[in-house]
Amino acid sequence: MAKMPSLSSRIDSLHRRIESIPEASDVKTGLDYCPHKPWPKQQKFIDLPDKEAFFGGAAGGGKSDALLMAALQYVHVPGYSALILRRDYPRLNLPGAIMDRARSWLYKSDARWNGSEKRYKFPSGATIQFGYIDNPNDKFRYASSEFQFIGWDELTEFRLAEDEQNPYQFMYSRLRKTKDMTDVPLRMRSASNPGNIGHQYVRQRFISSEAEQAIKNGSDQEVYRKDGIAFIPSRIRDNPALDAAEYEQGLQHLPPVSRERLLNGDWTIQESSVIRSEWLRHYSMRGEMMVALDATGQSIGEVYSPNCQRFATIDTAGTEEDKAKEKSGKPASWSVCQIWDYWNNSGWLFLRHVWRKRVGWDGLKEGVLSTLKQWQPSVTLIENAHWGVPLSKECSSIPGVQMVSPAGKGKLARSVALQNQLEASRIYLPKASEVLGASAWLPELESEWLAWTGEDGETADQIDTASMAANYVSSSSMVWAGPIY
C-alpha cells in the first residue's frame, strides 16, 4: 500500500497551488488592452445594457475610442467575436482611423494580427475583425459569420436609406451567439458625427425630439432612449485629452452647417437641401377621416377620404441603363408607385401609400398591379420613360391610366411645384405612429426628400413621383374624377 503523504506536506502542496493562482489584478480582461482608462462618457457607453446603442454628435468627443473599447471588452472570453466596420477600405485604413488605432493599442500585446483577414486573435481565441460595406454585395461577405459585437464607425457615411439593401439592418442577422456564452451580451454599437448621406436615417433611428432639444439647450443628460435604442450625445469637452478651446477654434473656419454639426453635435441643422424639414406636415387617421395637423401636431381640419380624388404616380426605373450606372458607383435606382388623395376644396394632397422596390420587369408588373388593385385610384399617371410604355399596356384594363412626360428639364426643374406645395403646407404625410403601415415606408421617403440637394446622381425616385403628383394637381388640365365610392 502506498504511503500517504504527511499532513504537513499536503499543506505545503496546497500553499504552492494557491500561490500559483494569479492575483485578480494579473488577469487580463478586455479593457486591459486599452491604453487609458475610459473617460466618464466612454464608460457610460461601454456599460450600457441595451442591445443597440449610438454614440454621436460633436467631433473630438472620443467616440471611436469608445467603440474600440467596447469591442475589446470581452476578448478574454473564449469564442467571443467582434466586427468593426467602416464605409470602405480606404476609410478603414486611414492613418489615425479605427483600425490604425487598434494597431497602436495592440502591437506590443499578446494579440496576434492577421493582415490578410484584417483580424486580431487573442490568447482566449477571441477575435476582432475589421471590415467595410460599400456596395450592396459587400455585406454578403459576412453572411456565414456570427458576431456578438458589431460596431459601425462613422455610421452616417454608409448608404442607409435603402430598404432591404440597408447594410445596418442586414447585419442584425449576424448578431448571435451560442448558448454557452452566457456572460457575453449581443451588442450593436455605432458612433458618428452628424452629416453625410446617412444623416437622416441615423437621426430618425436614434435621436428623439427630446434629445435634439436638450442638445440645443446644452443639457448634460448622458443617455436618451428612442424606441428602446440608447443614444449618448458626444461633446468636444467630453474628451479630457483634447485641448477643447484650440479644437473649437479650429472648427470656426468651416461653413455654418458643418460647424454646428461638428462643434455642437446638432442633428437638426440641414445641408442646403431643396426640401426643408420645417415644410413637412403630417396627418392622422380616424376611421376614414384624415386629420390634417399643423407644425405643432394640432388638428387644422378633417377630410373624408372617400370624397377625395385618389390617383397614383409611377416611376418605373430599373432599366439596364440604370443597372449599369449602379455598377459604376451611382446610387441604386428604384421603381416607385405612390398613392395620393387630393381634396379639391382646400388643395390638400395626402400621401396614402408608397410601394418602392428594386425589381425586374416581372416584379414591377406584380408590385404595381397589386398596389393599384388594393387602392383603386381613379387616375394612374405613369412616367413616359424606362418601362413606362410596356407597363401602361399591362394596365390597359384599368380605367384612368395616363402616360406623363417629364415637366421640365432636370429633376430640380420638375420639382418646383412640389417645393411650392410643401412650402405652402398643402402636402400631408402620414404620422407613422398613428397610421397603419406608414412606418414601413415613411422613414425612407422623408430621408430621401430631406437629403436631396438637386445635384445629378442623387437618389430621387420618390422626389420624381411626388413631383408628378404636385404637377398634376397644379395643372389646369387636371380632370376631377369625382368622389370615390
Buried (B, 14 or more C-beta within 10 A) or exposed (E): EEEEEEEEEEEEEEEEEEEEEEEEEEEBEBBEBBEEEBBEBBEBBBEBEBBBBBBBBBBBBBBBBBBBBBBBBBBBBEBBBBBBBBBBBEBBBEEEBBBBBBEEBBEEBEBEBEEEEBBBBBEBEBBBBBBBBBBBEBBEEBEEBBBBBBBBBBBBBBBBBBBEBBBBBBBBEBBEBEEEBEEBBBBBBBBBBBBBBBBBBBBBBBBBEEBBEBBBEEEEEEBBBBEEBBBBBBBBBBBEEBEBEEBBEBBEEEEEBBBBBBBBBBBBBBBEBBBEBEBBBBBBBEEEEBBBBEEEEEEBBEBEBEBBBBBBBBBBBBBEEBBEBBEEEBBBBBBBBBBBBBBEEEEBBBBBBBBBBBBEBEEBBEBBBEBBEEBEBBBBBBBBBBBBEEBBEBBEEBEBBEEBEBBEEEBBEBBBBBBEBBEEBBBBBBBBEBBEEBEEBBBBBBBBBBBBEBEEEBBBBBBBBBBBBBBBBBEEEBEEBEEBE
